[in-house]
């Protein structure tokens, strides 16, 4: 008898976030809608040292959005992502806490891919496209 093997679920299609040119190293990010376990939320993508990184827009310390002005995720030096509410700072390349009240925490990453001048995100088992009300 052969053991039953469950088929791997098909990956959801990637979703366009923005043109690559919209992301400037250490500059403003682009917000995009997501659903986390069915609840509406916001993700964001930034460019750091030439690479696009995306995360759920939720501080580890207190579940609030990081940006103080829409799309402004970096602190003034462009080296760290910063929560505008309590000053927690995160490494843009890993999402790991680099200081402040987020001690040992890490932002929830969102898989992104850049190709053909476009940036796409990949839904997974926890994060899906936003629920449409149309």
C-alpha positions as CSV (number, residue, x, y, z in Angstrom):
1,X,0.0,0.0,0.0
2,X,1.3,3.4,-0.8
3,X,0.8,6.3,1.7
4,X,-1.7,9.0,0.8
5,X,0.1,12.2,-0.2
6,X,-2.0,15.3,-0.2
7,X,-1.5,17.4,-3.3
8,X,0.3,20.7,-2.7
9,X,-2.2,23.6,-3.1
10,X,-1.7,25.6,-6.2
11,X,0.0,28.9,-5.6
12,X,-2.1,32.0,-6.0
13,X,-1.2,34.3,-8.9
14,X,1.2,37.2,-8.2
15,X,-0.4,40.6,-7.8
16,X,1.0,43.8,-9.3
17,X,2.0,46.5,-6.7
18,X,3.6,49.2,-8.8
19,X,6.2,50.1,-11.4
20,X,9.8,49.6,-10.2
21,X,10.5,53.3,-10.8
22,X,8.0,54.2,-8.1
23,X,10.5,52.9,-5.5
24,X,13.5,55.0,-4.7
25,X,16.3,53.7,-2.4
26,X,15.6,54.8,1.1
27,X,12.6,56.8,-0.1
28,X,8.8,56.6,0.0
29,X,7.2,53.2,-0.1
30,X,4.1,52.1,-1.8
31,X,1.1,50.8,0.2
32,X,-1.1,48.0,-1.1
33,X,-4.3,46.2,0.2
34,X,-4.1,42.7,1.5
35,X,-6.2,40.4,3.7
36,X,-4.6,38.6,6.7
37,X,-6.6,35.5,7.6
38,X,-9.5,37.2,5.9
39,X,-9.2,40.6,7.7
40,X,-8.5,43.7,5.6
41,X,-5.0,45.0,6.1
42,X,-2.3,47.0,4.3
43,X,1.1,45.9,3.0
44,X,3.9,48.1,1.9
45,X,7.0,47.8,-0.3
46,X,10.2,49.9,-0.1
47,X,13.5,49.8,-1.9
48,X,16.7,49.4,0.2
49,X,20.2,49.1,-1.4
50,X,18.7,48.3,-4.8
51,X,16.2,45.6,-3.6
52,X,12.5,45.7,-3.1
53,X,11.2,44.5,0.3
54,X,7.6,44.2,1.4
55,X,6.0,43.8,4.8
56,X,2.6,43.9,6.5
57,X,2.1,47.5,7.6
58,X,1.8,46.6,11.3
59,X,4.2,47.4,14.1
60,X,5.3,44.5,16.3
61,X,5.1,46.6,19.5
62,X,1.5,47.7,19.0
63,X,-0.6,46.6,16.0
64,X,-0.7,50.0,14.3
65,X,0.5,51.1,10.9
66,X,4.1,52.3,10.7
67,X,3.9,55.2,8.3
68,X,3.4,58.7,9.8
69,X,2.5,60.1,6.4
70,X,1.2,57.7,3.9
71,X,4.1,55.9,2.3
72,X,6.8,57.4,4.6
73,X,8.3,54.3,6.3
74,X,12.0,55.2,6.5
75,X,13.5,57.4,9.3
76,X,15.3,60.6,8.1
77,X,18.6,58.8,7.3
78,X,16.9,56.2,5.0
79,X,18.6,53.3,6.8
80,X,15.8,51.9,9.0
81,X,12.0,51.5,8.8
82,X,10.4,53.4,11.7
83,X,7.1,53.2,13.5
84,X,5.9,56.8,13.7
85,X,3.8,56.0,16.8
86,X,6.4,54.7,19.3
87,X,9.7,55.0,17.5
88,X,10.4,51.2,17.0
89,X,12.9,50.8,14.2
90,X,13.4,47.8,11.9
91,X,16.0,46.6,9.4
92,X,14.6,47.1,5.9
93,X,16.2,44.0,4.5
94,X,15.0,41.6,7.2
95,X,12.2,43.3,9.1
96,X,14.1,42.5,12.4
97,X,13.8,45.0,15.2
98,X,16.8,47.2,15.4
99,X,15.8,49.3,18.4
100,X,13.0,50.7,20.5
101,X,10.0,49.0,22.0
102,X,9.8,46.2,19.4
103,X,12.5,44.2,21.2
104,X,13.2,40.9,19.4
105,X,10.2,41.3,17.1
106,X,10.1,41.1,13.4
107,X,7.8,42.6,10.7
108,X,5.7,40.1,8.8
109,X,7.4,39.8,5.4
110,X,5.5,39.6,2.1
111,X,7.1,37.8,-0.8
112,X,7.9,40.2,-3.7
113,X,9.4,39.8,-7.1
114,X,10.6,42.5,-9.5
115,X,10.5,41.8,-13.2
116,X,10.1,43.8,-16.4
117,X,10.0,47.1,-14.5
118,X,7.2,46.0,-12.3
119,X,7.0,44.9,-8.6
120,X,4.6,42.0,-7.7
121,X,3.6,40.4,-4.4
122,X,2.9,36.7,-3.8
123,X,-0.1,35.7,-1.6
124,X,0.4,32.8,0.7
125,X,-1.5,30.7,3.3
126,X,-1.8,33.7,5.7
127,X,-1.9,36.7,3.4
128,X,-4.3,36.8,0.4
129,X,-5.6,39.4,-2.0
130,X,-8.1,41.8,-0.4
131,X,-11.7,40.7,-0.2
132,X,-13.6,42.5,-2.9
133,X,-17.0,44.0,-2.1
134,X,-18.0,44.6,-5.7
